């Protein structure tokens, strides 16, 4: 586990949710859950797995297209960064 630096005094008190747990969390720990436009739910995990629940085929296809477009953008950004660094 990576130690997390506590907030500075200037940040104010740590926000707390109704369960008593801190609401400040590192990004990427929990899977992202979202409703799909065509119906159903998608649960996206940080290691590249997507679990679809009650998703009709058109909603699944739309999600695949959106994720493919995002992947292409990230790859282009990585190539651009490598070019600028070299």
URMO-V21270 format. One record per pair of residues at least 24 apart in sequence whose ideal C-beta (glycine too) atoms are under 10 Angstrom apart, sorted by the first residue. I is the first residue (numbers start at 1). GAP is how many residues later the second one is. D is the distance in whole Angstrom. If there is no record, write none. Layout:
{{I;GAP;D} {I;GAP;D}}
This chain:
{{2;24;8} {34;29;9} {35;24;10} {36;24;8} {36;26;7} {36;27;6} {36;30;10} {37;25;6} {37;26;9} {37;29;10} {38;24;6} {38;25;9} {42;24;10} {42;25;9}}
